[in-house]
């Protein structure tokens, strides 16, 4: 069965975001998604929050047929790195290769987001070549220029890597702007992680200018935290 997911979202546990996990879930459901990864910047508090508020289960099964993945966006020494399927706290400034290996050891998947976007802290291709990657984010809805996504798509194709799309939502209004479709026998974190390198399709749209402006305004705020 086909399911749609947004693998790159931020809650109010990120200094530059404003929506609660409940608001992210509500928005995702309204747009027909089956799950999201909450990938706050260098912070894993959303995982505990979601478990305590019965938005997700620790056994990796859905709540009300909706799945929240453990995740975090680490500011590595070489740029941002999404960690999907597990969390890895307190790794800000650690080399990307080390963070990627640690997340794999925890059962998760490291995914470089917006890798060719020169306006953000992105891991360069020379580092990605050494990371033994399985998946790359090839469509980020908040990039300034479409060519950055096109370059990421070309990199994934050339290296035979799985591809994901992420809204990079910092507000509930952006959740599900784009998505990744997976063919799963069962809706669970384990099933998603096993199929993620074999994504069936990515789709969606770029974030409207107002949404991008809100996101980058938040980025400036985060710089002073």
N, CA and C atoms as a LAMMPS dump frame, in Angstrom:
ITEM: TIMESTEP
0
ITEM: NUMBER OF ATOMS
675
ITEM: BOX BOUNDS ff ff ff
-5.0000000000000000e+02 5.0000000000000000e+02
-5.0000000000000000e+02 5.0000000000000000e+02
-5.0000000000000000e+02 5.0000000000000000e+02
ITEM: ATOMS id mol type element x y z
1 1 1 N 0.837 -1.187 0
2 1 2 C 0 0 0
3 1 3 C 0.882 1.251 0
4 2 1 N 0.442 2.286 -0.701
5 2 2 C 1.231 3.507 -0.791
6 2 3 C 0.89 4.479 0.334
7 3 1 N 1.938 5.048 0.945
8 3 2 C 1.789 6.015 2.029
9 3 3 C 2.658 7.23 1.717
10 4 1 N 2.184 8.412 2.137
11 4 2 C 2.938 9.642 1.934
12 4 3 C 3.474 10.181 3.259
13 5 1 N 4.72 10.68 3.216
14 5 2 C 5.374 11.189 4.418
15 5 3 C 6.124 12.488 4.127
16 6 1 N 6.251 13.301 5.159
17 6 2 C 7.097 14.499 5.129
18 6 3 C 8.228 14.243 6.12
19 7 1 N 9.446 14.119 5.618
20 7 2 C 10.577 13.715 6.458
21 7 3 C 11.392 14.88 7.017
22 8 1 N 10.867 16.108 6.926
23 8 2 C 11.661 17.245 7.408
24 8 3 C 10.719 18.323 7.931
25 9 1 N 10.441 18.305 9.235
26 9 2 C 9.582 19.315 9.857
27 9 3 C 10.184 19.744 11.193
28 10 1 N 9.768 20.918 11.657
29 10 2 C 10.269 21.456 12.921
30 10 3 C 9.109 21.908 13.807
31 11 1 N 9.24 21.618 15.092
32 11 2 C 8.233 22.047 16.071
33 11 3 C 8.785 23.211 16.886
34 12 1 N 8.006 23.642 17.869
35 12 2 C 8.462 24.765 18.695
36 12 3 C 9.63 24.412 19.616
37 13 1 N 10.127 23.177 19.521
38 13 2 C 11.358 22.842 20.229
39 13 3 C 12.588 23.308 19.451
40 14 1 N 12.394 23.752 18.217
41 14 2 C 13.435 24.467 17.477
42 14 3 C 13.247 25.956 17.744
43 15 1 N 14.332 26.665 18.007
44 15 2 C 14.228 28.085 18.363
45 15 3 C 13.617 28.923 17.253
46 16 1 N 13.708 28.447 16
47 16 2 C 13.21 29.235 14.875
48 16 3 C 11.865 28.753 14.349
49 17 1 N 11.176 27.89 15.105
50 17 2 C 9.876 27.378 14.685
51 17 3 C 8.83 27.702 15.743
52 18 1 N 7.552 27.592 15.363
53 18 2 C 6.521 28.087 16.278
54 18 3 C 5.367 27.13 16.538
55 19 1 N 5.258 26.038 15.807
56 19 2 C 4.084 25.172 15.93
57 19 3 C 4.334 24.005 16.882
58 20 1 N 3.284 23.595 17.561
59 20 2 C 3.363 22.445 18.455
60 20 3 C 3.327 21.156 17.641
61 21 1 N 3.81 20.043 18.194
62 21 2 C 3.659 18.759 17.493
63 21 3 C 2.208 18.457 17.146
64 22 1 N 1.286 18.796 18.032
65 22 2 C -0.134 18.567 17.736
66 22 3 C -0.569 19.321 16.478
67 23 1 N -0.102 20.556 16.341
68 23 2 C -0.461 21.35 15.16
69 23 3 C 0.162 20.769 13.891
70 24 1 N 1.392 20.268 13.995
71 24 2 C 2.032 19.642 12.837
72 24 3 C 1.26 18.406 12.399
73 25 1 N 0.853 17.592 13.368
74 25 2 C 0.11 16.373 13.057
75 25 3 C -1.232 16.709 12.402
76 26 1 N -1.935 17.672 12.966
77 26 2 C -3.233 18.063 12.409
78 26 3 C -3.094 18.54 10.974
79 27 1 N -2.078 19.362 10.717
80 27 2 C -1.857 19.863 9.362
81 27 3 C -1.499 18.732 8.409
82 28 1 N -0.649 17.817 8.868
83 28 2 C -0.233 16.7 8.016
84 28 3 C -1.415 15.812 7.657
85 29 1 N -2.259 15.528 8.629
86 29 2 C -3.434 14.696 8.365
87 29 3 C -4.373 15.378 7.385
88 30 1 N -4.531 16.684 7.518
89 30 2 C -5.44 17.411 6.636
90 30 3 C -4.964 17.396 5.192
91 31 1 N -3.648 17.134 4.998
92 31 2 C -3.085 17.107 3.648
93 31 3 C -2.849 15.686 3.153
94 32 1 N -3.422 14.727 3.857
95 32 2 C -3.391 13.351 3.384
96 32 3 C -2.118 12.589 3.657
97 33 1 N -1.273 13.083 4.572
98 33 2 C -0.048 12.369 4.903
99 33 3 C -0.325 11.254 5.912
100 34 1 N 0.536 10.252 5.894
101 34 2 C 0.436 9.138 6.845
102 34 3 C 1.435 9.26 7.984
103 35 1 N 2.337 10.239 7.888
104 35 2 C 3.318 10.414 8.947
105 35 3 C 4.283 11.54 8.657
106 36 1 N 4.997 11.951 9.698
107 36 2 C 6.027 12.991 9.581
108 36 3 C 7.216 12.629 10.461
109 37 1 N 8.358 13.151 10.102
110 37 2 C 9.518 13.134 10.99
111 37 3 C 9.656 14.532 11.574
112 38 1 N 9.693 14.63 12.9
113 38 2 C 9.955 15.922 13.548
114 38 3 C 11.448 16.001 13.789
115 39 1 N 12.102 16.91 13.09
116 39 2 C 13.567 16.971 13.061
117 39 3 C 14.035 18.321 13.58
118 40 1 N 13.835 18.552 14.861
119 40 2 C 14.224 19.834 15.43
120 40 3 C 15.734 19.996 15.438
121 41 1 N 16.178 21.246 15.447
122 41 2 C 17.604 21.551 15.394
123 41 3 C 18.299 21.164 16.688
124 42 1 N 19.147 20.125 16.609
125 42 2 C 20.002 19.731 17.739
126 42 3 C 19.215 19.497 19.019
127 43 1 N 17.964 19.059 18.901
128 43 2 C 17.108 18.917 20.074
129 43 3 C 16.159 17.748 19.863
130 44 1 N 16.07 16.884 20.868
131 44 2 C 15.229 15.69 20.771
132 44 3 C 14.054 15.728 21.744
133 45 1 N 13.736 16.9 22.282
134 45 2 C 12.66 16.979 23.255
135 45 3 C 11.303 16.601 22.666
136 46 1 N 11.136 16.799 21.358
137 46 2 C 9.848 16.49 20.744
138 46 3 C 9.495 15.019 20.878
139 47 1 N 10.5 14.145 20.907
140 47 2 C 10.243 12.712 21.045
141 47 3 C 9.572 12.413 22.382
142 48 1 N 10.142 12.927 23.441
143 48 2 C 9.557 12.712 24.772
144 48 3 C 8.178 13.357 24.867
145 49 1 N 8.059 14.54 24.309
146 49 2 C 6.78 15.252 24.327
147 49 3 C 5.701 14.436 23.614
148 50 1 N 6.033 13.91 22.447
149 50 2 C 5.049 13.172 21.661
150 50 3 C 4.631 11.875 22.343
151 51 1 N 5.562 11.21 22.987
152 51 2 C 5.219 9.986 23.723
153 51 3 C 4.329 10.327 24.911
154 52 1 N 4.71 11.344 25.673
155 52 2 C 3.943 11.73 26.858
156 52 3 C 2.529 12.18 26.51
157 53 1 N 2.365 12.801 25.348
158 53 2 C 1.058 13.305 24.941
159 53 3 C 0.329 12.358 23.977
160 54 1 N 0.825 11.132 23.897
161 54 2 C 0.175 10.059 23.148
162 54 3 C -0.012 10.38 21.67
163 55 1 N 0.982 11.067 21.131
164 55 2 C 1.004 11.315 19.698
165 55 3 C 1.785 10.231 18.967
166 56 1 N 2.644 9.522 19.684
167 56 2 C 3.449 8.451 19.108
168 56 3 C 3.688 7.371 20.143
169 57 1 N 4.036 6.203 19.648
170 57 2 C 4.305 5.051 20.506
171 57 3 C 5.784 4.72 20.455
172 58 1 N 6.312 4.236 21.558
173 58 2 C 7.731 3.887 21.626
174 58 3 C 8.051 2.627 20.83
175 59 1 N 7.029 1.811 20.507
176 59 2 C 7.284 0.59 19.75
177 59 3 C 7.294 0.814 18.24
178 60 1 N 7.158 2.08 17.805
179 60 2 C 7.252 2.375 16.381
180 60 3 C 6.001 2.121 15.582
181 61 1 N 4.864 1.917 16.24
182 61 2 C 3.601 1.725 15.551
183 61 3 C 2.809 3.03 15.543
184 62 1 N 1.866 3.158 14.633
185 62 2 C 1.138 4.43 14.511
186 62 3 C 0.137 4.666 15.632
187 63 1 N -0.232 5.906 15.808
188 63 2 C -1.317 6.313 16.703
189 63 3 C -2.432 6.863 15.822
190 64 1 N -3.603 6.264 15.898
191 64 2 C -4.73 6.674 15.04
192 64 3 C -4.332 6.671 13.572
193 65 1 N -3.583 5.632 13.191
194 65 2 C -3.158 5.432 11.805
195 65 3 C -2.261 6.554 11.289
196 66 1 N -1.52 7.186 12.201
197 66 2 C -0.576 8.242 11.828
198 66 3 C 0.738 7.987 12.554
199 67 1 N 1.85 8.132 11.82
200 67 2 C 3.162 7.762 12.342
201 67 3 C 4.064 8.986 12.507
202 68 1 N 4.638 9.136 13.685
203 68 2 C 5.671 10.151 13.919
204 68 3 C 6.998 9.434 14.093
205 69 1 N 7.988 9.867 13.331
206 69 2 C 9.306 9.246 13.397
207 69 3 C 10.202 9.992 14.377
208 70 1 N 10.995 9.27 15.153
209 70 2 C 12.057 9.954 15.901
210 70 3 C 13.003 10.626 14.91
211 71 1 N 13.48 11.801 15.26
212 71 2 C 14.392 12.474 14.351
213 71 3 C 15.026 13.692 14.981
214 72 1 N 16.049 14.2 14.31
215 72 2 C 16.734 15.412 14.734
216 72 3 C 17.536 15.919 13.54
217 73 1 N 17.718 17.236 13.465
218 73 2 C 18.591 17.828 12.447
219 73 3 C 19.834 18.351 13.151
220 74 1 N 20.935 17.64 12.953
221 74 2 C 22.18 17.952 13.653
222 74 3 C 22.989 18.966 12.864
223 75 1 N 23.484 19.991 13.551
224 75 2 C 24.412 20.948 12.945
225 75 3 C 25.817 20.391 13.091
226 76 1 N 26.216 19.541 12.139
227 76 2 C 27.533 18.924 12.202
228 76 3 C 28.611 19.951 11.847
229 77 1 N 29.849 19.549 11.957
230 77 2 C 30.953 20.456 11.642
231 77 3 C 30.936 20.881 10.178
232 78 1 N 30.328 20.042 9.309
233 78 2 C 30.324 20.355 7.876
234 78 3 C 28.968 20.796 7.343
235 79 1 N 27.943 20.82 8.186
236 79 2 C 26.622 21.225 7.722
237 79 3 C 25.522 20.402 8.365
238 80 1 N 24.292 20.669 7.974
239 80 2 C 23.138 20.013 8.594
240 80 3 C 23.003 18.572 8.127
241 81 1 N 22.537 17.717 9.059
242 81 2 C 22.328 16.299 8.748
243 81 3 C 21.066 15.835 9.455
244 82 1 N 20.072 15.385 8.668
245 82 2 C 18.879 14.787 9.245
246 82 3 C 19.194 13.382 9.728
247 83 1 N 18.687 13.055 10.898
248 83 2 C 18.809 11.707 11.442
249 83 3 C 17.388 11.183 11.626
250 84 1 N 16.98 10.204 10.82
251 84 2 C 15.61 9.706 10.786
252 84 3 C 15.549 8.303 11.363
253 85 1 N 14.57 8.066 12.26
254 85 2 C 14.369 6.735 12.817
255 85 3 C 14.992 6.543 14.168
256 86 1 N 15.803 7.465 14.597
257 86 2 C 16.408 7.43 15.922
258 86 3 C 16.846 8.85 16.249
259 87 1 N 17.254 9.082 17.47
260 87 2 C 17.748 10.4 17.854
261 87 3 C 19.18 10.298 18.335
262 88 1 N 19.869 11.418 18.267
263 88 2 C 21.271 11.438 18.663
264 88 3 C 21.578 12.824 19.219
265 89 1 N 21.369 13.018 20.517
266 89 2 C 21.502 14.349 21.112
267 89 3 C 22.949 14.801 21.26
268 90 1 N 23.106 16.107 21.423
269 90 2 C 24.391 16.712 21.775
270 90 3 C 25.509 16.398 20.788
271 91 1 N 25.216 16.567 19.491
272 91 2 C 26.244 16.308 18.479
273 91 3 C 26.551 17.551 17.652
274 92 1 N 26.146 18.709 18.117
275 92 2 C 26.456 19.94 17.4
276 92 3 C 27.977 20.102 17.265
277 93 1 N 28.442 20.352 16.038
278 93 2 C 29.862 20.579 15.801
279 93 3 C 30.696 19.327 15.62
280 94 1 N 30.08 18.149 15.721
281 94 2 C 30.797 16.883 15.525
282 94 3 C 30.897 16.608 14.021
283 95 1 N 31.984 16.029 13.532
284 95 2 C 32.113 15.753 12.098
285 95 3 C 30.935 14.946 11.559
286 96 1 N 30.522 15.278 10.345
287 96 2 C 29.358 14.625 9.747
288 96 3 C 29.547 13.12 9.599
289 97 1 N 30.735 12.687 9.251
290 97 2 C 30.983 11.255 9.085
291 97 3 C 30.759 10.51 10.404
292 98 1 N 31.17 11.122 11.507
293 98 2 C 30.988 10.492 12.813
294 98 3 C 29.514 10.435 13.196
295 99 1 N 28.791 11.532 12.966
296 99 2 C 27.369 11.557 13.297
297 99 3 C 26.611 10.528 12.461
298 100 1 N 26.939 10.44 11.173
299 100 2 C 26.27 9.471 10.298
300 100 3 C 26.489 8.048 10.785
301 101 1 N 27.706 7.739 11.189
302 101 2 C 27.993 6.39 11.675
303 101 3 C 27.259 6.112 12.98
304 102 1 N 27.206 7.101 13.86
305 102 2 C 26.519 6.912 15.136
306 102 3 C 25.025 6.702 14.945
307 103 1 N 24.415 7.423 14.031
308 103 2 C 22.974 7.256 13.821
309 103 3 C 22.68 5.901 13.2
310 104 1 N 23.566 5.414 12.331
311 104 2 C 23.373 4.069 11.776
312 104 3 C 23.47 3.009 12.869
313 105 1 N 24.395 3.193 13.793
314 105 2 C 24.551 2.237 14.894
315 105 3 C 23.314 2.213 15.787
316 106 1 N 22.563 3.318 15.813
317 106 2 C 21.334 3.401 16.603
318 106 3 C 20.11 2.922 15.819
319 107 1 N 20.33 2.477 14.594
320 107 2 C 19.231 1.958 13.796
321 107 3 C 18.549 2.977 12.911
322 108 1 N 19.077 4.201 12.859
323 108 2 C 18.47 5.243 12.043
324 108 3 C 19.173 5.414 10.707
325 109 1 N 18.719 6.382 9.939
326 109 2 C 19.277 6.665 8.615
327 109 3 C 19.703 8.131 8.548
328 110 1 N 20.964 8.402 8.206
329 110 2 C 21.421 9.793 8.024
330 110 3 C 21.058 10.292 6.63
331 111 1 N 20.505 11.5 6.555
332 111 2 C 20.073 12.061 5.273
333 111 3 C 20.514 13.525 5.187
334 112 1 N 21.441 13.862 4.318
335 112 2 C 21.802 15.278 4.146
336 112 3 C 20.644 16.059 3.536
337 113 1 N 20.18 17.133 4.185
338 113 2 C 19.124 17.958 3.615
339 113 3 C 19.712 19.109 2.781
340 114 1 N 18.938 19.565 1.814
341 114 2 C 19.323 20.704 0.946
342 114 3 C 20.837 20.751 0.682
343 115 1 N 21.421 19.648 0.168
344 115 2 C 22.883 19.552 0.114
345 115 3 C 23.582 20.547 -0.796
346 116 1 N 22.897 21.121 -1.763
347 116 2 C 23.567 22.052 -2.681
348 116 3 C 23.135 23.497 -2.467
349 117 1 N 22.373 23.733 -1.408
350 117 2 C 21.885 25.084 -1.121
351 117 3 C 22.985 25.883 -0.432
352 118 1 N 23.548 26.839 -1.139
353 118 2 C 24.675 27.608 -0.611
354 118 3 C 24.238 28.717 0.334
355 119 1 N 22.927 28.909 0.508
356 119 2 C 22.431 29.902 1.452
357 119 3 C 22.256 29.311 2.852
358 120 1 N 22.454 28.012 2.962
359 120 2 C 22.285 27.35 4.253
360 120 3 C 23.475 26.447 4.542
361 121 1 N 23.537 25.977 5.786
362 121 2 C 24.643 25.113 6.191
363 121 3 C 24.42 23.717 5.613
364 122 1 N 24.987 23.465 4.45
365 122 2 C 24.766 22.215 3.742
366 122 3 C 26.058 21.425 3.615
367 123 1 N 25.947 20.111 3.719
368 123 2 C 27.11 19.243 3.57
369 123 3 C 27.483 19.163 2.091
370 124 1 N 28.728 19.4 1.767
371 124 2 C 29.16 19.453 0.374
372 124 3 C 29.315 18.046 -0.209
373 125 1 N 29.281 17.926 -1.536
374 125 2 C 29.39 16.616 -2.177
375 125 3 C 30.66 15.856 -1.804
376 126 1 N 31.757 16.571 -1.622
377 126 2 C 33.017 15.889 -1.286
378 126 3 C 32.911 15.139 0.044
379 127 1 N 32.177 15.7 0.999
380 127 2 C 31.962 15.017 2.276
381 127 3 C 30.936 13.903 2.106
382 128 1 N 29.854 14.18 1.368
383 128 2 C 28.83 13.147 1.155
384 128 3 C 29.418 11.91 0.483
385 129 1 N 30.385 12.097 -0.409
386 129 2 C 31.022 10.965 -1.087
387 129 3 C 31.641 9.977 -0.098
388 130 1 N 31.995 10.463 1.087
389 130 2 C 32.688 9.625 2.073
390 130 3 C 31.757 9.095 3.168
391 131 1 N 30.462 9.401 3.073
392 131 2 C 29.554 9.109 4.186
393 131 3 C 28.787 7.79 4.071
394 132 1 N 29.01 7.042 2.995
395 132 2 C 28.306 5.766 2.791
396 132 3 C 26.788 5.946 2.911
397 133 1 N 26.293 6.939 2.213
398 133 2 C 24.88 7.283 2.299
399 133 3 C 24.01 6.283 1.552
400 134 1 N 22.76 6.183 2.003
401 134 2 C 21.729 5.428 1.297
402 134 3 C 20.651 6.347 0.729
403 135 1 N 20.491 7.519 1.355
404 135 2 C 19.387 8.413 1.013
405 135 3 C 19.862 9.867 1.058
406 136 1 N 19.337 10.684 0.151
407 136 2 C 19.609 12.116 0.125
408 136 3 C 18.285 12.856 -0.053
409 137 1 N 18.158 14.013 0.604
410 137 2 C 16.999 14.865 0.356
411 137 3 C 17.214 15.581 -0.972
412 138 1 N 16.357 15.296 -1.939
413 138 2 C 16.532 15.87 -3.273
414 138 3 C 15.51 16.95 -3.589
415 139 1 N 14.496 17.098 -2.741
416 139 2 C 13.523 18.181 -2.923
417 139 3 C 13.256 18.797 -1.561
418 140 1 N 13.734 20.017 -1.378
419 140 2 C 13.472 20.794 -0.176
420 140 3 C 12.601 21.967 -0.601
421 141 1 N 11.415 22.055 0.005
422 141 2 C 10.432 23.045 -0.453
423 141 3 C 10.841 24.477 -0.176
424 142 1 N 11.854 24.688 0.659
425 142 2 C 12.203 26.043 1.087
426 142 3 C 13.488 26.571 0.466
427 143 1 N 14.03 25.894 -0.557
428 143 2 C 15.257 26.402 -1.176
429 143 3 C 14.981 27.718 -1.9
430 144 1 N 16.014 28.56 -1.983
431 144 2 C 15.883 29.831 -2.69
432 144 3 C 15.845 29.636 -4.207
433 145 1 N 16.608 28.648 -4.687
434 145 2 C 16.701 28.452 -6.13
435 145 3 C 16.454 26.979 -6.469
436 146 1 N 15.631 26.734 -7.468
437 146 2 C 15.262 25.371 -7.838
438 146 3 C 16.473 24.541 -8.256
439 147 1 N 17.504 25.211 -8.755
440 147 2 C 18.665 24.462 -9.235
441 147 3 C 19.328 23.667 -8.12
442 148 1 N 19.185 24.093 -6.855
443 148 2 C 19.78 23.35 -5.753
444 148 3 C 19.139 21.971 -5.635
445 149 1 N 17.823 21.899 -5.788
446 149 2 C 17.152 20.607 -5.772
447 149 3 C 17.509 19.775 -6.997
448 150 1 N 17.634 20.434 -8.138
449 150 2 C 18.001 19.716 -9.352
450 150 3 C 19.382 19.093 -9.227
451 151 1 N 20.305 19.815 -8.606
452 151 2 C 21.652 19.281 -8.395
453 151 3 C 21.627 18.108 -7.425
454 152 1 N 20.797 18.212 -6.384
455 152 2 C 20.68 17.117 -5.416
456 152 3 C 20.097 15.875 -6.086
457 153 1 N 19.099 16.078 -6.938
458 153 2 C 18.494 14.955 -7.652
459 153 3 C 19.519 14.278 -8.557
460 154 1 N 20.319 15.078 -9.24
461 154 2 C 21.352 14.522 -10.111
462 154 3 C 22.389 13.738 -9.304
463 155 1 N 22.755 14.255 -8.144
464 155 2 C 23.723 13.555 -7.297
465 155 3 C 23.167 12.198 -6.879
466 156 1 N 21.906 12.17 -6.421
467 156 2 C 21.3 10.912 -5.983
468 156 3 C 21.205 9.917 -7.133
469 157 1 N 20.836 10.409 -8.305
470 157 2 C 20.731 9.53 -9.468
471 157 3 C 22.086 8.952 -9.849
472 158 1 N 23.087 9.801 -9.874
473 158 2 C 24.438 9.373 -10.257
474 158 3 C 24.994 8.337 -9.288
475 159 1 N 24.643 8.471 -7.998
476 159 2 C 25.178 7.578 -6.978
477 159 3 C 24.201 6.472 -6.569
478 160 1 N 23.094 6.35 -7.31
479 160 2 C 22.092 5.3 -7.062
480 160 3 C 21.597 5.316 -5.615
481 161 1 N 21.238 6.503 -5.138
482 161 2 C 20.771 6.672 -3.766
483 161 3 C 19.255 6.847 -3.718
484 162 1 N 18.659 6.497 -2.582
485 162 2 C 17.259 6.775 -2.358
486 162 3 C 17.03 8.27 -2.265
487 163 1 N 15.807 8.701 -2.567
488 163 2 C 15.487 10.127 -2.598
489 163 3 C 14.295 10.42 -1.712
490 164 1 N 14.382 11.522 -0.95
491 164 2 C 13.25 11.965 -0.159
492 164 3 C 13.004 13.448 -0.409
493 165 1 N 11.756 13.845 -0.125
494 165 2 C 11.367 15.245 -0.184
495 165 3 C 10.97 15.681 1.215
496 166 1 N 11.284 16.921 1.556
497 166 2 C 10.931 17.447 2.871
498 166 3 C 10.483 18.884 2.777
499 167 1 N 9.406 19.203 3.484
500 167 2 C 8.901 20.575 3.447
501 167 3 C 9.838 21.542 4.158
502 168 1 N 10.625 21.032 5.128
503 168 2 C 11.436 21.897 5.988
504 168 3 C 10.526 22.891 6.698
505 169 1 N 9.33 22.42 7.051
506 169 2 C 8.326 23.281 7.665
507 169 3 C 8.771 23.768 9.038
508 170 1 N 8.686 25.077 9.234
509 170 2 C 8.927 25.676 10.539
510 170 3 C 7.629 26.234 11.122
511 171 1 N 6.546 26.084 10.353
512 171 2 C 5.21 26.474 10.781
513 171 3 C 4.233 25.442 10.231
514 172 1 N 3.16 25.22 10.91
515 172 2 C 2.214 24.187 10.523
516 172 3 C 1.675 24.384 9.114
517 173 1 N 1.625 25.631 8.65
518 173 2 C 1.068 25.917 7.329
519 173 3 C 1.919 25.355 6.193
520 174 1 N 3.165 24.965 6.478
521 174 2 C 4.046 24.446 5.425
522 174 3 C 4.141 22.926 5.413
523 175 1 N 3.624 22.272 6.437
524 175 2 C 3.722 20.81 6.507
525 175 3 C 3.037 20.18 5.296
526 176 1 N 3.706 19.205 4.691
527 176 2 C 3.117 18.513 3.555
528 176 3 C 3.178 19.271 2.253
529 177 1 N 3.947 20.366 2.204
530 177 2 C 4.126 21.077 0.932
531 177 3 C 4.674 20.12 -0.115
532 178 1 N 5.554 19.24 0.314
533 178 2 C 6.039 18.164 -0.55
534 178 3 C 6.1 16.881 0.27
535 179 1 N 6.297 15.764 -0.402
536 179 2 C 6.188 14.485 0.293
537 179 3 C 6.993 13.404 -0.418
538 180 1 N 7.177 12.297 0.313
539 180 2 C 7.817 11.094 -0.214
540 180 3 C 6.806 9.959 -0.13
541 181 1 N 6.642 9.216 -1.198
542 181 2 C 5.71 8.091 -1.228
543 181 3 C 6.477 6.782 -1.103
544 182 1 N 6.032 5.924 -0.171
545 182 2 C 6.639 4.611 0.034
546 182 3 C 5.581 3.531 -0.098
547 183 1 N 5.998 2.379 -0.592
548 183 2 C 5.113 1.219 -0.719
549 183 3 C 5.395 0.297 0.461
550 184 1 N 4.454 0.221 1.413
551 184 2 C 4.663 -0.522 2.655
552 184 3 C 3.605 -1.605 2.843
553 185 1 N 4.028 -2.731 3.408
554 185 2 C 3.069 -3.758 3.803
555 185 3 C 2.413 -3.391 5.13
556 186 1 N 3.139 -2.611 5.951
557 186 2 C 2.656 -2.25 7.283
558 186 3 C 3.135 -0.851 7.614
559 187 1 N 2.272 -0.056 8.221
560 187 2 C 2.66 1.3 8.622
561 187 3 C 3.37 1.233 9.962
562 188 1 N 4.682 1.352 9.928
563 188 2 C 5.496 1.317 11.143
564 188 3 C 6.836 1.966 10.861
565 189 1 N 7.523 2.389 11.913
566 189 2 C 8.849 2.998 11.742
567 189 3 C 9.801 2.007 11.098
568 190 1 N 9.772 0.746 11.536
569 190 2 C 10.678 -0.263 10.989
570 190 3 C 10.436 -0.46 9.495
571 191 1 N 9.166 -0.508 9.077
572 191 2 C 8.849 -0.699 7.659
573 191 3 C 9.33 0.48 6.831
574 192 1 N 9.132 1.679 7.346
575 192 2 C 9.553 2.876 6.623
576 192 3 C 11.071 2.894 6.456
577 193 1 N 11.8 2.589 7.526
578 193 2 C 13.261 2.617 7.44
579 193 3 C 13.785 1.586 6.446
580 194 1 N 13.126 0.432 6.364
581 194 2 C 13.58 -0.599 5.43
582 194 3 C 13.318 -0.215 3.981
583 195 1 N 12.286 0.593 3.756
584 195 2 C 11.913 0.958 2.395
585 195 3 C 12.407 2.338 1.975
586 196 1 N 12.917 3.107 2.904
587 196 2 C 13.299 4.487 2.594
588 196 3 C 14.303 4.597 1.448
589 197 1 N 15.297 3.716 1.367
590 197 2 C 16.216 3.804 0.214
591 197 3 C 15.553 3.431 -1.102
592 198 1 N 14.295 2.926 -1.049
593 198 2 C 13.594 2.501 -2.263
594 198 3 C 12.359 3.367 -2.503
595 199 1 N 12.422 4.634 -2.152
596 199 2 C 11.267 5.511 -2.265
597 199 3 C 10.634 5.392 -3.647
598 200 1 N 9.312 5.283 -3.661
599 200 2 C 8.592 5.084 -4.91
600 200 3 C 8.495 6.373 -5.711
601 201 1 N 8.243 7.465 -5.004
602 201 2 C 8.024 8.728 -5.706
603 201 3 C 8.162 9.893 -4.739
604 202 1 N 8.63 11.014 -5.243
605 202 2 C 8.588 12.259 -4.49
606 202 3 C 7.72 13.236 -5.258
607 203 1 N 7.067 14.148 -4.534
608 203 2 C 6.195 15.096 -5.207
609 203 3 C 5.91 16.29 -4.331
610 204 1 N 5.168 17.229 -4.887
611 204 2 C 4.79 18.4 -4.115
612 204 3 C 5.15 19.694 -4.803
613 205 1 N 5.202 20.746 -4.015
614 205 2 C 5.42 22.093 -4.522
615 205 3 C 6.426 22.845 -3.661
616 206 1 N 6.888 23.965 -4.174
617 206 2 C 7.742 24.842 -3.389
618 206 3 C 6.888 25.663 -2.439
619 207 1 N 7.466 26.025 -1.301
620 207 2 C 6.743 26.834 -0.324
621 207 3 C 6.466 28.22 -0.897
622 208 1 N 5.292 28.772 -0.64
623 208 2 C 5.005 30.154 -1.067
624 208 3 C 6.008 31.125 -0.449
625 209 1 N 6.184 32.266 -1.1
626 209 2 C 7.187 33.234 -0.657
627 209 3 C 6.994 33.627 0.81
628 210 1 N 5.745 33.811 1.253
629 210 2 C 5.493 34.22 2.63
630 210 3 C 5.971 33.167 3.612
631 211 1 N 5.789 31.888 3.273
632 211 2 C 6.238 30.816 4.152
633 211 3 C 7.759 30.781 4.23
634 212 1 N 8.411 30.976 3.088
635 212 2 C 9.881 30.998 3.08
636 212 3 C 10.393 32.175 3.899
637 213 1 N 9.718 33.318 3.778
638 213 2 C 10.125 34.5 4.539
639 213 3 C 10 34.251 6.039
640 214 1 N 8.906 33.606 6.458
641 214 2 C 8.74 33.289 7.875
642 214 3 C 9.838 32.348 8.352
643 215 1 N 10.181 31.37 7.526
644 215 2 C 11.224 30.423 7.902
645 215 3 C 12.572 31.109 8.075
646 216 1 N 12.959 31.94 7.106
647 216 2 C 14.271 32.568 7.181
648 216 3 C 14.332 33.662 8.242
649 217 1 N 13.2 34.25 8.562
650 217 2 C 13.165 35.18 9.695
651 217 3 C 13.474 34.417 10.979
652 218 1 N 12.927 33.226 11.094
653 218 2 C 13.226 32.383 12.245
654 218 3 C 14.676 31.961 12.291
655 219 1 N 15.27 31.704 11.101
656 219 2 C 16.683 31.335 11.058
657 219 3 C 17.566 32.421 11.677
658 220 1 N 17.258 33.678 11.384
659 220 2 C 18.029 34.783 11.976
660 220 3 C 17.893 34.778 13.491
661 221 1 N 16.689 34.482 13.964
662 221 2 C 16.475 34.428 15.408
663 221 3 C 17.321 33.329 16.032
664 222 1 N 17.395 32.181 15.362
665 222 2 C 18.153 31.05 15.908
666 222 3 C 19.634 31.369 16.024
667 223 1 N 20.134 32.197 15.105
668 223 2 C 21.566 32.523 15.134
669 223 3 C 22.004 33.165 16.44
670 224 1 N 21.078 33.791 17.148
671 224 2 C 21.431 34.503 18.368
672 224 3 C 21.07 33.726 19.629
673 225 1 N 20.696 32.419 19.433
674 225 2 C 20.358 31.586 20.582
675 225 3 C 21.595 30.874 21.106
